[in-house]
Amino acid sequence: MKWKTALYDALSLVILDGHLRYDAGLAGRLPRILAIEECFRPCVMGCDVAERMRRRSEFLRLPGPLVISSILRRTGLPITVAEVDALTLVAAVHYEVPVVTGDERFEASLKRIAVPASQLSTLIGRPSRSGVGAPG
């Protein structure tokens, strides 16, 4: 998976923010970070993290409601997947881009429906802690 073509989910953005604050060299390895605007809502991430990561991100617009509904019906995503992750999935399918995630369960859900996905910790070469990954 290539960094510059992948869509980052909300958790990977939060984890990446932590890594970027401790490793300035990491920023040079990231040509761009694709995300959806919905990941930056205050109910999803802290305002300080959102402000920092917003400056580093390029945004993919979500398709219209009919396309969103169609993709969600077609994929049969588990009900346990968070709303913002479901929207990330929709954008990934619509734009045909892989997903970088910090959540192993979301990664497994994506792969079950044939959406290329990879753990953030794998891409940046750092081990994850617990089930979802965290900055060192």
ZIGI-V504633 format. One record per residue. N is the residue number from 1. RES is the residue in one letter. OMEGA is omega in radians with two decimals (NA if undefined). Layout:
((N & RES & OMEGA) (N & RES & OMEGA))
//
This chain:
((1 & M & -3.14) (2 & K & 3.13) (3 & W & -2.97) (4 & K & 3.12) (5 & T & -3.05) (6 & A & 3.08) (7 & L & -3.10) (8 & Y & 3.09) (9 & D & -3.06) (10 & A & -3.11) (11 & L & 3.14) (12 & S & 3.09) (13 & L & 3.13) (14 & V & 3.13) (15 & I & 3.14) (16 & L & 3.09) (17 & D & 3.11) (18 & G & 3.13) (19 & H & -3.13) (20 & L & 3.13) (21 & R & -3.12) (22 & Y & -3.08) (23 & D & -3.11) (24 & A & 3.14) (25 & G & 3.14) (26 & L & -3.12) (27 & A & 3.14) (28 & G & 3.13) (29 & R & -3.12) (30 & L & -3.12) (31 & P & 3.07) (32 & R & 3.11) (33 & I & 3.09) (34 & L & 3.12) (35 & A & 2.99) (36 & I & -3.10) (37 & E & -3.09) (38 & E & 3.10) (39 & C & -3.02) (40 & F & 3.10) (41 & R & -3.14) (42 & P & 3.12) (43 & C & -3.12) (44 & V & 3.14) (45 & M & 3.13) (46 & G & -3.10) (47 & C & 3.13) (48 & D & 3.10) (49 & V & -3.14) (50 & A & -3.13) (51 & E & 3.14) (52 & R & -3.05) (53 & M & 3.09) (54 & R & -3.14) (55 & R & -3.10) (56 & R & -2.95) (57 & S & 2.92) (58 & E & -3.02) (59 & F & 3.00) (60 & L & 3.11) (61 & R & 3.07) (62 & L & 3.05) (63 & P & -3.14) (64 & G & -3.08) (65 & P & 3.14) (66 & L & 3.11) (67 & V & 3.11) (68 & I & -3.13) (69 & S & -3.13) (70 & S & -3.13) (71 & I & -3.13) (72 & L & 3.09) (73 & R & -3.09) (74 & R & -3.04) (75 & T & 3.14) (76 & G & -3.14) (77 & L & 3.11) (78 & P & -3.12) (79 & I & -3.12) (80 & T & 3.13) (81 & V & -3.13) (82 & A & -3.13) (83 & E & -3.11) (84 & V & 3.08) (85 & D & 3.09) (86 & A & 3.11) (87 & L & 3.05) (88 & T & 3.09) (89 & L & 3.14) (90 & V & 3.14) (91 & A & 3.13) (92 & A & 3.13) (93 & V & -3.09) (94 & H & -3.10) (95 & Y & 3.14) (96 & E & 3.10) (97 & V & 3.07) (98 & P & -3.12) (99 & V & 2.96) (100 & V & -3.10) (101 & T & 3.03) (102 & G & -3.03) (103 & D & -3.11) (104 & E & -3.14) (105 & R & 3.09) (106 & F & 3.09) (107 & E & 3.13) (108 & A & 3.11) (109 & S & 3.13) (110 & L & -3.11) (111 & K & 3.10) (112 & R & -3.14) (113 & I & 3.01) (114 & A & 3.00) (115 & V & 3.13) (116 & P & -3.11) (117 & A & 3.10) (118 & S & 3.08) (119 & Q & 3.07) (120 & L & -3.10) (121 & S & 3.10) (122 & T & -3.09) (123 & L & -3.13) (124 & I & 3.05) (125 & G & 3.11) (126 & R & -3.14) (127 & P & 3.05) (128 & S & 3.04) (129 & R & -3.06) (130 & S & -3.09) (131 & G & -3.00) (132 & V & -3.14) (133 & G & 3.14) (134 & A & 3.09) (135 & P & -3.10) (136 & G & NA))
//
